[in-house]
Amino acid sequence: MTDLDQLQRDASRYDYRSMARFARALYEHGGTVRSVLRTCYGVDFPEELFLIAEARNNHRAPFGTFMNQPWRLAVPLEQGGPPPDPHGLEYLEQRAWNVDSQLVPLVDLADSENVHGNSLLCYRLDELAQGRSTVIGLRDITFRDAVIIPERYGVSLVTVLHEHYSQALRRLQNEFDSPYNRGAGSIDETYVSDARAALEPVEEIRRALAGGEMAFK
């Protein structure tokens, strides 16, 4: 048995460090981001994930709290490779797997005023195996005592993110334009500008999926 075989045997989605060791070894053996994730998870991921991962690696990611996996595994060696240790939100991934072991936690959206807000967005392994990028949402998962019921949010991560940040921009633009936006509790144009800035990376990835190029290339 080779060292790579042993790392594969030891790798578990429930243990980020073991996945990071295996992913790094795969890169060292010439793997690409796509082939490494395919080997680690046994399924192909949709193109949108690789565009978002590339944007993250170039500090142009959409807003949201990104989970450890698969994102930290999607860092090639020339950009430092997979970090050996998880960040502090591993408990959210564990909580999602306790709800459904088929889930692949992706991004936590905090803004509860907008569609899909206060939810952890996930793929499912069985959907990915069928070539579908369906996004499942786990609402209120950050609340320890919440009853979590998985919901189907959309056909892709980019679609769901676009719905979320588009609604945020419309809501804030309407509030800013309202004749009642005066005095205590009013908002200024900075709120609208920030909402527009949050939408721009998602729009860029949508354009890339349609055949355009990412701006940072």
C-alpha positions in Angstrom: 0.0 0.0 0.0 1.4 3.4 -1.0 1.3 6.5 1.3 -1.4 7.9 -1.0 -3.5 4.8 -0.6 -3.2 5.1 3.2 -4.2 8.8 3.2 -7.2 7.9 1.1 -8.2 5.2 3.6 -7.8 7.6 6.4 -9.7 10.5 4.8 -13.1 11.3 6.2 -15.4 14.2 5.4 -16.1 14.3 9.2 -12.4 15.1 9.8 -11.2 18.1 7.8 -7.5 17.5 8.6 -7.6 14.1 7.1 -9.2 15.5 4.0 -6.7 18.3 3.7 -3.7 15.8 4.0 -5.2 13.6 1.3 -6.0 16.6 -1.0 -2.5 18.0 -0.6 -1.0 14.7 -1.5 -3.2 14.5 -4.6 -2.0 17.9 -5.7 1.6 16.8 -5.1 0.9 13.9 -7.4 -0.1 16.2 -10.2 -3.8 16.6 -9.5 -5.9 19.5 -10.6 -8.6 21.1 -8.4 -11.3 19.3 -10.4 -9.6 15.9 -10.2 -8.7 16.3 -6.5 -12.3 17.1 -5.5 -13.6 14.3 -7.7 -11.3 11.8 -5.9 -12.0 13.2 -2.4 -15.8 13.1 -2.9 -16.4 10.5 -5.5 -18.6 12.9 -7.6 -18.0 15.7 -10.1 -18.8 19.2 -8.9 -20.5 21.8 -11.2 -18.6 24.4 -13.0 -20.0 27.2 -10.8 -18.1 25.7 -7.8 -14.8 26.0 -9.6 -15.4 29.5 -10.7 -16.4 30.5 -7.1 -13.3 28.7 -5.8 -11.1 30.5 -8.3 -12.7 33.8 -7.2 -12.1 33.0 -3.6 -8.4 32.2 -4.3 -8.2 35.6 -6.0 -10.0 37.5 -3.2 -13.1 38.1 -5.4 -15.5 35.7 -3.8 -19.2 36.5 -3.3 -20.2 37.6 0.2 -21.1 34.9 2.8 -19.4 32.6 5.3 -17.7 29.8 3.3 -17.4 26.4 5.0 -14.1 24.5 5.3 -15.1 21.8 2.7 -14.9 21.8 -0.2 -13.5 25.3 -0.5 -10.3 24.9 1.5 -9.6 21.7 -0.4 -9.9 23.6 -3.7 -6.7 25.5 -3.2 -3.9 24.4 -5.6 -0.3 24.2 -4.5 0.7 27.4 -6.3 -1.7 29.2 -4.1 -0.6 27.5 -0.9 -2.5 24.3 -1.1 -5.2 23.2 1.3 -4.7 24.7 4.8 -3.9 21.9 7.3 -6.4 23.0 9.9 -10.1 24.0 9.7 -11.5 27.4 10.6 -13.8 27.8 13.5 -17.1 26.9 11.8 -16.5 23.2 11.5 -19.3 22.7 14.0 -21.8 24.0 11.4 -20.7 21.4 8.9 -21.0 18.7 11.6 -24.5 19.9 12.5 -25.5 19.8 8.8 -24.2 16.2 8.5 -26.2 15.2 11.6 -29.3 16.4 9.7 -28.3 14.6 6.4 -25.0 12.9 5.8 -25.5 13.4 2.0 -25.2 17.2 2.4 -22.1 19.1 1.2 -22.2 22.4 3.3 -21.1 25.4 1.2 -22.0 28.9 2.4 -23.9 30.4 5.3 -26.0 33.5 4.5 -26.6 35.7 7.5 -29.0 38.4 6.3 -32.4 37.2 7.5 -34.3 40.1 5.8 -33.7 38.7 2.3 -34.7 35.5 0.6 -32.7 32.4 1.7 -31.2 34.5 4.5 -30.0 33.0 7.8 -29.5 29.7 6.0 -26.6 27.3 5.3 -26.6 26.4 1.6 -25.6 22.9 0.6 -25.3 20.5 -2.3 -26.2 16.8 -1.9 -23.8 14.1 -3.0 -26.6 12.0 -4.6 -27.8 15.0 -6.6 -24.2 15.8 -7.7 -23.8 12.2 -8.8 -26.8 12.7 -11.1 -25.2 15.8 -12.6 -27.5 18.2 -10.7 -26.3 21.2 -8.7 -29.5 21.5 -6.6 -29.0 23.7 -3.5 -30.6 22.6 -0.2 -31.0 25.2 2.5 -30.8 24.6 6.3 -32.6 27.6 7.9 -31.7 28.8 11.4 -28.9 26.1 11.7 -26.8 28.6 13.7 -29.4 28.5 16.4 -28.5 25.5 18.6 -32.1 24.6 19.6 -33.7 25.1 16.2 -35.6 22.2 14.4 -33.8 22.0 11.1 -35.9 20.9 8.1 -33.9 20.8 4.7 -35.6 22.8 2.0 -34.9 22.9 -1.7 -33.8 26.5 -2.6 -32.8 26.4 -6.2 -31.1 24.7 -9.1 -27.7 26.0 -8.4 -25.6 27.9 -5.9 -25.2 30.9 -8.2 -28.9 31.1 -8.7 -29.6 31.1 -5.0 -26.9 33.7 -4.3 -28.2 35.9 -7.1 -31.7 35.8 -5.7 -30.5 36.7 -2.2 -28.3 39.6 -3.2 -30.6 40.9 -5.9 -33.4 41.1 -3.4 -31.2 42.9 -0.9 -30.3 45.5 -3.5 -33.9 46.0 -4.5 -35.1 46.3 -0.9 -32.4 48.8 0.1 -32.8 50.8 -3.1 -36.6 51.0 -2.5 -36.0 52.0 1.1 -33.5 54.7 0.1 -35.9 56.1 -2.5 -38.9 56.1 -0.2 -40.2 59.6 0.7 -40.3 58.3 4.3 -36.6 57.6 4.4 -36.0 60.5 6.8 -34.9 61.0 10.3 -34.2 58.2 12.8 -33.7 54.8 11.2 -33.2 56.2 7.7 -30.5 54.8 5.4 -28.0 56.6 3.2 -26.6 55.8 -0.2 -23.8 53.7 1.4 -26.2 50.9 2.2 -27.2 50.7 -1.5 -23.6 50.9 -2.7 -22.7 48.0 -0.3 -25.6 45.9 -1.5 -24.6 46.6 -5.1 -21.0 45.6 -4.3 -22.2 42.3 -2.7 -24.1 41.5 -5.9 -21.3 42.2 -8.3 -19.1 39.1 -7.7 -22.2 36.9 -8.3 -23.0 38.7 -11.5 -19.4 38.2 -12.6 -19.6 34.5 -12.1 -23.0 34.3 -13.9 -21.3 36.0 -16.9 -18.4 33.5 -16.8 -20.8 30.6 -16.7 -22.5 32.1 -19.8 -19.1 32.1 -21.6 -17.4 35.2 -20.5 -14.2 35.6 -18.6 -13.5 36.4 -15.0 -12.3 40.0 -14.5 -9.2 39.0 -12.5 -7.8 36.8 -15.3 
